Amino acid sequence: MKKRLAAVAALLATLGAAPATQAQDSRFSRDASGQPVLTVDGKPFLVLGIQLNNSSGFPDTFHALAPAIKRSHANTVMVPLGWESIEPEEGRFDFSIIDGLIAEARAQHIRIALLWFGSWKNAKMSYAPAWVKHDTQRFPRVEDADHHPIDALSPIAEASRNADAKAFAALMAHIKAVDAKQRTIIMVQVENEAGTLGADRDHSAAAEALFTAPVPADMPGAKQGSWQDNYAEKAPEAFMAYHTARYIGAVAAAGRKAYDLPMYANVWPREQPGLLRPGDSSPSGGAVSWLLPQWKALAPAIDVVGVDNYDTNVAPYTQIAKAYDIPGNPLFVPETGGSMAHARHAFWTIAQPHSVGISKFGIDEGFGISKGQEAIEPIALDYQLLRDAAPFLLPLRDAGHALSAVEEDGMANIPLTFDGIEAVARFGEVRDGYGGPRGQGNADLSGRVIVAQVEANRFLIVGASTNLLFAPRLGTAGHVELVSVEEGHFMDGRWVRDRLLNGDETAFGLVLPASGKSLMVTTQVVR
C-alpha cells in the first residue's frame, strides 16, 4: 500500500508541469487495469457537464445561456445537433450551426461534448431530415405487432444506416477541418437513447424473416438456433439490440474514420420502476445492462456506453450505475437530474474508480437564480468543488485511494476505512448519545464528501454539510492528532493553501459548511 501511495504521489507531482505549447488532444486510452481513461490535453479529464435542452443547440441560444452556464461551474457543455439541421436536402450540407456553436464555446472558454441526434432521439426518429421521413419505402419504419408503422427507423434498413453514417462522417470531417488544432469538441455522443418504443421489436416482413432465421454468428455468446431458441422471452430485445448496435457501430465507425474523437453512446436503462417491458417501459434495442458486453462487441467504435440515471433513491441509482460499471466500460452518467438527491449521487458517481463523469440534463437562463438573487444549484456546488480538484483527485481515485460518503434519509453517519486509519462522515448537528457523538442529519439531506488518501497520513477532503472525524483502525491503540489542517483550493492541478485552521475550527471535527470546502489534512496516530 505504501509503495502504491508513493507511486501516486510521484504522479501527482507532475501535474501542472506540462508546457503551454502542448498539442491539444482528447482520447480514451487504457490504463494498467485495462479501463478506458479519458484524457484531454494530455491530462486526466473528469466530465462535469451541463446539457442544453433538446431544441437549444443553436448559437444564439448557446450565447444567451452563457451566464447560466458560468453559474453551473461545468467544464463541458453537452450540445445537441440534429441531422435535419446539417442536411436539410439529401447531399446538401450546411455546417453554419456547428461553426457557430464552436465559436460560442470558444468565447465562453468551455469544451463541448457534441450530441448527434441522427436516427434516434429518445427511441424516435424526431431529428431525421424531412426527406428521410417522407420516403418510407427507402427508409422503412419499425412496424408493431399489428404491422402499424411507428415513429422509429428500422435498425435493419441499410439505406437508413448508410444515410446516417454519410451525414455523420461529413459532419466529423468538417469538425476536423475547423477544430482539430483547438479541440473545442472533445467527445461525441452517437445517437441518443437508441432503440424502439411502441413495439418490442420490428414486426415487418423483412424483420420477421431475420427473427425466425438462425442468430448471426457474430452475436457474442449465442449458440446455433433461432433468436427464440437462444433468448426465450427476451428474444425480441436481443434481436433489436443486435441490429441497433451494428447500426450505431457503423455510424460511429464512419465518423471516426473522418475524425478520430472519443465516442460514446447513452442508454435509457431497462431497470425502471414497475413492470419491465422492453419497447414500453424502456426502448427495445438499446445497450441495456444484460446485453452490454454484446452491444459493445458489435459497436467497437464506441468507447463507452453511459447510462442516463435519474433515480433519486440511493438503492436503484447505485444498482443501475453498477450494472454499467464493468471491465472495459467505466461508469459514465451523461444525463441526470438537478435535485439535491442527484447532487449527492453525483459525488458518489464521481468517486467511483475510472468514472468518466456526469452531466445534468437541461439548463435555462434562470439556472442559479433564486428570487432575483444568484443562488448556487446543488450540482453546481459539486462542480465548483471538484472542477479544479479533478486533475489531482483522479489518479488517487483510480488507484483506489478515494472514498465517498453521501447522506441519505436515515443514513447520517457513514464510516470510511483507509490504510492505517478510519474516519466517519457525520451529517447534521453532532450530539452525544448512546454509541458516542453522532450526526443527526441535515434537514435537506445535503451532506456529501470525498476523502482521498494522498499519503499515509495526508488526506484531501472535499465536500459540503459534513463533519468528519478521524480515528485509529479498529484494534489499534492510541488516538489521531491533527498535525495540520489547511483550507485551500486547486490551481493548475496543484493544491494552494489559503489558511491554516486550528482551535475552534477543528476541535469538534472537520466541518465542511453547506457552501462547501476543500481541506488538506495531515494526521498522526499517537499511541
Legacy VTK file of the C-alpha trace (Angstrom):
# vtk DataFile Version 3.0
C-alpha trace
ASCII
DATASET POLYDATA
POINTS 527 float
0.000 0.000 0.000
2.795 2.455 0.912
4.545 1.761 -2.405
1.318 2.394 -4.312
0.750 5.646 -2.443
4.312 6.706 -3.258
3.752 5.970 -6.954
0.577 8.041 -6.969
2.357 10.856 -5.126
5.058 10.892 -7.807
2.385 11.156 -10.488
0.668 13.993 -8.644
3.937 15.894 -8.516
3.977 16.048 -12.313
0.514 17.581 -12.636
0.506 21.093 -13.957
4.023 20.731 -15.326
3.045 20.240 -18.988
4.202 23.092 -21.213
1.652 25.567 -22.535
2.574 24.624 -26.097
1.401 21.008 -25.657
-0.717 19.838 -28.588
-4.459 19.744 -27.993
-5.811 16.215 -27.786
-8.676 14.151 -26.397
-8.830 10.380 -26.299
-9.718 7.309 -24.329
-6.610 5.307 -23.506
-6.394 2.228 -21.311
-4.546 2.308 -18.013
-2.739 -0.585 -16.332
-6.058 -2.048 -15.174
-7.404 -2.092 -18.737
-10.089 0.515 -18.082
-10.553 3.346 -20.600
-9.458 6.697 -19.171
-10.474 9.995 -20.770
-7.601 12.414 -21.207
-7.820 15.925 -22.605
-4.678 17.879 -23.468
-2.605 15.042 -22.042
-4.207 15.081 -18.575
-6.979 13.035 -16.940
-10.319 14.760 -17.542
-13.483 14.493 -15.453
-16.670 15.408 -17.328
-18.702 17.837 -15.224
-21.393 18.537 -17.751
-24.476 20.602 -18.316
-26.705 19.558 -21.215
-28.567 22.083 -23.313
-32.247 21.360 -23.818
-33.170 19.420 -26.953
-34.016 22.496 -29.033
-31.243 24.713 -27.658
-28.365 23.512 -29.830
-28.129 26.766 -31.762
-25.502 29.520 -31.455
-27.861 32.302 -30.356
-29.407 30.161 -27.611
-25.973 28.954 -26.524
-24.882 32.598 -26.283
-27.951 33.612 -24.271
-27.256 30.794 -21.815
-23.652 31.910 -21.174
-24.345 33.450 -17.711
-26.258 30.344 -16.592
-23.512 28.043 -17.910
-20.933 30.058 -15.993
-23.023 29.759 -12.827
-23.161 25.986 -13.339
-19.351 25.670 -12.950
-19.483 22.933 -15.616
-16.378 22.217 -17.666
-18.297 20.644 -20.559
-21.487 21.652 -22.335
-23.379 18.778 -23.916
-24.723 20.325 -27.129
-27.348 18.576 -29.306
-27.151 18.769 -33.089
-29.906 17.273 -35.217
-29.339 15.534 -38.547
-32.075 17.711 -40.036
-30.032 20.834 -39.202
-26.978 19.905 -41.275
-28.538 18.020 -44.219
-31.913 19.619 -44.980
-31.713 18.209 -48.512
-30.007 14.938 -49.323
-26.360 15.546 -50.174
-26.500 19.289 -49.399
-24.740 20.051 -46.142
-24.930 23.242 -44.112
-22.389 23.454 -41.288
-23.119 27.015 -40.207
-24.759 25.861 -36.968
-21.815 23.750 -35.819
-19.410 26.546 -36.751
-21.438 28.957 -34.617
-21.544 26.510 -31.695
-17.776 26.046 -31.774
-17.198 29.797 -31.914
-19.546 30.368 -28.985
-17.905 27.654 -26.874
-14.506 29.227 -27.507
-15.855 32.611 -26.468
-17.148 31.041 -23.239
-13.862 29.128 -22.681
-15.657 25.826 -22.316
-15.451 22.422 -24.022
-18.227 20.685 -25.967
-19.488 17.130 -25.978
-21.478 17.030 -29.205
-24.704 15.011 -29.159
-25.537 13.585 -32.595
-29.306 13.306 -32.886
-29.439 11.256 -36.070
-31.673 8.221 -36.460
-32.572 8.146 -32.756
-33.515 10.611 -30.064
-35.334 9.006 -27.121
-36.085 5.968 -29.310
-37.737 8.094 -32.001
-36.724 9.477 -35.387
-37.641 13.052 -34.456
-34.435 14.687 -35.735
-34.150 12.847 -39.050
-34.494 15.168 -42.080
-37.841 15.570 -43.810
-36.547 13.763 -46.906
-35.920 10.698 -44.735
-39.298 10.889 -43.026
-41.179 11.244 -46.325
-39.571 8.266 -48.079
-40.951 5.343 -46.088
-40.057 2.830 -48.800
-36.369 3.644 -48.830
-36.206 4.401 -45.118
-38.709 1.970 -43.564
-40.179 2.371 -40.112
-40.413 -0.205 -37.367
-43.766 -1.993 -37.503
-45.553 -3.081 -34.341
-47.185 -6.494 -33.848
-50.249 -5.303 -35.795
-47.987 -4.122 -38.638
-48.647 -0.444 -37.983
-45.579 1.767 -38.576
-44.312 3.724 -35.583
-42.124 6.814 -35.286
-38.803 4.949 -35.455
-36.485 3.978 -38.285
-35.960 0.254 -38.584
-32.454 -0.752 -37.480
-32.331 -3.476 -40.132
-32.535 -0.968 -43.014
-29.159 -0.491 -44.710
-30.311 2.636 -46.558
-31.119 4.412 -43.284
-27.868 3.323 -41.683
-25.812 4.388 -44.694
-27.526 7.773 -44.960
-26.981 8.473 -41.252
-23.346 7.321 -41.470
-22.702 9.505 -44.530
-24.097 12.591 -42.801
-22.224 11.896 -39.571
-18.947 11.337 -41.427
-19.401 14.613 -43.309
-20.020 16.403 -40.015
-16.941 14.870 -38.402
-14.764 15.726 -41.397
-15.910 19.333 -41.143
-15.236 19.445 -37.396
-11.736 18.111 -38.024
-11.131 20.870 -40.570
-12.198 23.669 -38.232
-11.403 22.316 -34.756
-8.673 19.646 -34.841
-5.990 22.001 -33.530
-8.022 23.570 -30.748
-10.218 20.583 -29.777
-13.152 22.646 -28.589
-15.207 19.479 -29.157
-13.630 16.772 -27.006
-16.096 13.897 -27.442
-19.224 12.900 -29.363
-22.358 11.044 -28.347
-23.577 8.912 -31.272
-27.409 8.958 -31.324
-29.474 9.348 -28.164
-31.178 6.630 -26.125
-31.420 4.373 -29.152
-33.995 1.639 -29.510
-37.711 1.382 -30.118
-40.707 2.463 -28.053
-44.139 1.286 -29.131
-43.089 -2.233 -30.134
-40.942 -4.945 -28.582
-39.265 -5.429 -31.979
-39.683 -4.731 -35.661
-42.503 -6.982 -36.955
-42.169 -6.034 -40.634
-41.925 -8.865 -43.143
-38.192 -8.264 -43.626
-37.571 -8.233 -39.882
-39.740 -11.297 -39.346
-37.574 -13.278 -41.751
-34.453 -12.283 -39.833
-36.060 -13.004 -36.460
-37.031 -16.554 -37.375
-33.664 -17.275 -39.021
-30.636 -18.551 -37.058
-28.908 -15.998 -34.858
-25.979 -14.480 -36.824
-22.569 -15.899 -36.000
-21.207 -12.516 -34.848
-23.713 -12.226 -31.961
-21.444 -12.832 -28.952
-22.464 -15.696 -26.722
-25.221 -17.041 -28.978
-25.447 -20.699 -29.912
-26.859 -22.296 -33.020
-30.576 -21.824 -33.399
-33.129 -19.049 -33.657
-33.451 -15.945 -31.530
-36.259 -17.645 -29.654
-34.103 -20.726 -29.052
-31.317 -18.612 -27.593
-33.148 -15.957 -25.608
-36.730 -17.204 -24.984
-38.934 -14.313 -23.770
-36.000 -11.885 -24.123
-35.557 -12.724 -27.812
-37.225 -9.546 -29.182
-34.944 -7.290 -27.114
-31.812 -9.270 -28.010
-32.773 -9.183 -31.711
-33.263 -5.410 -31.673
-30.057 -4.870 -29.673
-28.048 -6.822 -32.245
-29.294 -4.736 -35.171
-29.253 -1.416 -33.281
-25.679 -1.953 -32.099
-24.469 -2.847 -35.581
-26.264 0.209 -36.991
-24.781 2.620 -34.455
-21.417 0.901 -34.715
-21.378 1.583 -38.456
-22.345 5.243 -37.954
-19.662 5.697 -35.288
-17.018 3.953 -37.402
-17.744 6.233 -40.364
-17.403 9.273 -38.116
-14.160 8.079 -36.542
-12.661 7.384 -39.941
-13.265 11.039 -40.781
-12.077 12.372 -37.416
-10.920 10.219 -34.518
-12.603 11.728 -31.468
-13.738 9.833 -28.372
-17.254 8.488 -28.922
-19.874 7.197 -26.541
-23.464 6.033 -26.592
-26.054 6.679 -23.911
-28.761 4.293 -22.825
-32.208 4.568 -21.298
-31.798 1.808 -18.684
-34.039 -1.224 -18.639
-34.212 -1.127 -14.831
-37.305 1.052 -14.436
-39.840 1.069 -11.566
-42.740 -1.255 -12.246
-43.090 -3.925 -14.895
-40.130 -4.451 -17.220
-41.467 -4.291 -20.764
-38.839 -3.541 -23.422
-40.473 -1.385 -26.067
-42.834 0.011 -23.450
-41.090 0.835 -20.148
-37.744 1.249 -21.910
-36.563 1.207 -25.540
-36.029 -2.216 -27.042
-32.592 -2.455 -28.655
-30.535 -0.092 -26.517
-27.345 -1.109 -24.722
-29.188 -2.439 -21.681
-27.082 -3.940 -18.932
-27.760 -7.615 -19.655
-26.694 -7.084 -23.268
-23.932 -4.525 -22.635
-20.966 -6.830 -23.440
-22.621 -7.963 -26.685
-23.573 -4.413 -27.621
-20.020 -3.119 -27.122
-18.553 -6.007 -29.119
-20.886 -5.234 -32.019
-20.104 -1.491 -31.939
-16.331 -1.331 -31.277
-16.075 2.283 -32.457
-18.000 3.278 -29.308
-15.544 3.800 -26.434
-18.017 3.860 -23.552
-21.722 3.251 -23.021
-23.070 5.721 -20.473
-26.289 5.237 -18.524
-28.831 8.025 -18.127
-29.662 7.777 -14.429
-32.406 9.950 -12.950
-33.314 7.882 -9.880
-33.376 9.853 -6.634
-33.413 6.848 -4.310
-29.920 5.618 -3.493
-30.667 1.903 -3.963
-31.907 1.974 -7.580
-29.455 4.722 -8.518
-26.417 2.743 -7.406
-27.842 -0.541 -8.708
-28.257 0.940 -12.179
-24.847 2.632 -12.069
-23.016 -0.524 -11.008
-24.626 -2.502 -13.823
-22.808 -0.234 -16.310
-19.508 -0.081 -14.412
-17.878 -3.216 -15.802
-14.408 -4.113 -17.133
-13.832 -2.150 -20.319
-16.769 0.180 -19.634
-16.220 2.638 -16.760
-19.164 4.413 -15.191
-20.440 7.453 -17.088
-23.765 9.218 -16.432
-24.411 11.505 -19.433
-27.803 12.561 -18.067
-29.074 13.090 -14.537
-31.397 15.481 -12.733
-30.746 18.655 -10.786
-32.215 17.948 -7.341
-30.259 17.672 -4.112
-30.564 13.888 -4.383
-28.943 13.979 -7.807
-26.166 16.220 -6.451
-25.456 13.723 -3.662
-25.416 10.857 -6.139
-23.099 12.864 -8.393
-20.497 12.833 -5.599
-20.863 9.058 -5.343
-20.616 8.681 -9.141
-17.515 10.834 -9.436
-15.815 8.929 -6.614
-16.082 5.565 -8.397
-12.699 4.462 -9.817
-12.322 5.408 -13.508
-15.696 7.195 -13.615
-15.814 9.379 -16.731
-18.117 11.867 -15.033
-21.682 13.077 -15.004
-23.895 15.652 -16.704
-27.086 17.367 -15.608
-29.791 17.436 -18.242
-31.293 20.801 -19.086
-30.364 24.401 -18.380
-32.221 27.652 -18.897
-31.394 31.294 -18.318
-32.729 31.113 -14.748
-30.310 28.386 -13.652
-28.645 29.619 -10.458
-31.083 32.480 -9.913
-33.451 32.455 -6.921
-35.878 35.310 -6.204
-33.784 37.746 -8.183
-30.583 36.772 -6.408
-27.818 34.458 -7.514
-28.047 31.090 -5.794
-25.834 28.070 -6.251
-27.622 24.978 -7.512
-26.805 21.699 -5.709
-24.961 20.142 -8.650
-23.242 23.449 -9.448
-21.729 23.341 -5.960
-20.420 19.849 -6.752
-18.804 21.163 -9.917
-17.373 24.200 -8.145
-15.734 21.969 -5.544
-14.462 19.280 -7.908
-13.627 21.015 -11.199
-10.164 22.285 -10.251
-9.517 19.384 -7.879
-10.109 16.739 -10.554
-6.562 16.529 -12.038
-5.190 15.951 -8.535
-8.013 13.690 -7.356
-8.406 11.331 -10.319
-5.069 9.435 -10.017
-5.799 8.832 -6.338
-9.351 7.738 -7.065
-8.370 5.368 -9.864
-5.697 3.795 -7.660
-8.368 3.021 -5.052
-7.377 5.697 -2.538
-10.576 7.783 -2.537
-13.900 7.093 -0.828
-17.179 8.975 -0.753
-19.880 9.341 1.875
-23.309 10.531 0.850
-26.161 11.375 3.187
-29.495 9.629 2.685
-32.685 9.536 4.694
-31.814 7.635 7.879
-28.098 7.495 6.977
-26.345 10.314 8.826
-23.127 8.582 9.977
-21.005 6.738 7.414
-17.657 5.060 8.176
-14.704 5.284 5.800
-11.771 2.871 6.103
-8.298 3.722 4.807
-4.856 2.173 5.158
-3.903 2.599 8.809
-6.728 4.951 9.756
-10.503 5.286 9.785
-12.886 8.192 9.503
-16.576 8.821 9.941
-18.627 11.324 7.973
-21.318 12.787 10.207
-24.168 14.781 8.749
-26.141 17.458 10.557
-25.736 18.527 14.169
-23.416 16.221 16.110
-24.797 15.225 19.519
-23.636 12.933 22.297
-25.717 9.852 22.831
-25.602 6.096 23.091
-22.714 4.991 20.925
-20.908 8.323 21.165
-21.229 11.610 19.219
-23.338 11.146 16.105
-24.727 13.297 13.355
-28.457 13.919 13.498
-28.882 14.524 9.779
-29.394 17.651 7.695
-32.961 18.738 7.032
-32.226 18.953 3.294
-30.102 15.758 3.191
-27.274 17.770 1.636
-24.256 16.010 3.164
-21.682 14.712 0.691
-17.915 14.307 0.844
-14.990 12.682 -0.952
-11.915 11.788 1.098
-8.699 10.807 -0.694
-5.595 9.388 0.981
-2.785 11.357 -0.636
-0.028 9.845 1.520
-0.082 7.546 4.540
-1.020 10.388 6.908
-2.253 13.078 4.494
-5.812 13.408 3.209
-7.697 15.585 0.755
-11.257 16.287 1.909
-13.784 17.878 -0.445
-17.461 18.253 0.345
-20.348 20.082 1.952
-22.641 19.824 5.000
-20.358 17.267 6.636
-18.463 16.850 9.919
-15.507 14.455 9.548
-13.694 12.707 12.398
-10.550 10.521 12.171
-9.723 7.578 14.438
-7.149 4.744 14.545
-8.098 1.481 12.846
-10.222 -0.810 14.979
-7.992 -2.810 17.314
-5.213 -0.207 17.220
-4.337 1.687 20.395
-3.982 5.459 20.631
-5.739 8.416 19.094
-5.432 10.579 15.988
-3.910 14.031 16.189
-4.408 16.657 13.531
-0.887 17.819 12.711
-2.151 20.462 10.275
-5.435 21.396 8.652
-5.150 23.514 5.527
-8.113 25.196 3.897
-7.447 25.904 0.244
-8.137 25.381 -3.418
-6.531 23.952 -6.547
-4.788 25.791 -9.343
-3.314 24.013 -12.393
-3.668 20.690 -10.624
-1.752 21.814 -7.529
-3.002 22.431 -4.012
-2.882 26.083 -2.874
-3.236 26.757 0.846
-5.449 29.709 1.765
-5.176 29.467 5.544
-4.391 27.106 8.431
-7.245 26.000 10.685
-7.000 25.119 14.355
-8.670 25.759 17.701
-12.412 26.236 17.490
-12.400 25.353 13.776
-11.089 21.814 14.369
-11.908 20.954 17.992
-15.302 19.452 17.190
-14.500 17.669 13.956
-13.533 18.873 10.500
-16.552 20.899 9.479
-17.486 21.383 5.822
-20.253 24.016 5.615
-23.266 23.926 3.316
-21.365 26.255 0.975
-18.634 23.626 0.578
-14.958 23.496 1.430
-11.692 21.771 0.498
-9.191 20.725 3.172
-5.753 19.109 3.116
-5.251 17.381 6.435
-2.114 15.834 7.916
-2.678 13.357 10.748
-0.666 11.176 13.079
-1.653 8.294 15.311
-0.360 8.822 18.828
-0.024 5.709 20.944
LINES 1 528
527 0 1 2 3 4 5 6 7 8 9 10 11 12 13 14 15 16 17 18 19 20 21 22 23 24 25 26 27 28 29 30 31 32 33 34 35 36 37 38 39 40 41 42 43 44 45 46 47 48 49 50 51 52 53 54 55 56 57 58 59 60 61 62 63 64 65 66 67 68 69 70 71 72 73 74 75 76 77 78 79 80 81 82 83 84 85 86 87 88 89 90 91 92 93 94 95 96 97 98 99 100 101 102 103 104 105 106 107 108 109 110 111 112 113 114 115 116 117 118 119 120 121 122 123 124 125 126 127 128 129 130 131 132 133 134 135 136 137 138 139 140 141 142 143 144 145 146 147 148 149 150 151 152 153 154 155 156 157 158 159 160 161 162 163 164 165 166 167 168 169 170 171 172 173 174 175 176 177 178 179 180 181 182 183 184 185 186 187 188 189 190 191 192 193 194 195 196 197 198 199 200 201 202 203 204 205 206 207 208 209 210 211 212 213 214 215 216 217 218 219 220 221 222 223 224 225 226 227 228 229 230 231 232 233 234 235 236 237 238 239 240 241 242 243 244 245 246 247 248 249 250 251 252 253 254 255 256 257 258 259 260 261 262 263 264 265 266 267 268 269 270 271 272 273 274 275 276 277 278 279 280 281 282 283 284 285 286 287 288 289 290 291 292 293 294 295 296 297 298 299 300 301 302 303 304 305 306 307 308 309 310 311 312 313 314 315 316 317 318 319 320 321 322 323 324 325 326 327 328 329 330 331 332 333 334 335 336 337 338 339 340 341 342 343 344 345 346 347 348 349 350 351 352 353 354 355 356 357 358 359 360 361 362 363 364 365 366 367 368 369 370 371 372 373 374 375 376 377 378 379 380 381 382 383 384 385 386 387 388 389 390 391 392 393 394 395 396 397 398 399 400 401 402 403 404 405 406 407 408 409 410 411 412 413 414 415 416 417 418 419 420 421 422 423 424 425 426 427 428 429 430 431 432 433 434 435 436 437 438 439 440 441 442 443 444 445 446 447 448 449 450 451 452 453 454 455 456 457 458 459 460 461 462 463 464 465 466 467 468 469 470 471 472 473 474 475 476 477 478 479 480 481 482 483 484 485 486 487 488 489 490 491 492 493 494 495 496 497 498 499 500 501 502 503 504 505 506 507 508 509 510 511 512 513 514 515 516 517 518 519 520 521 522 523 524 525 526
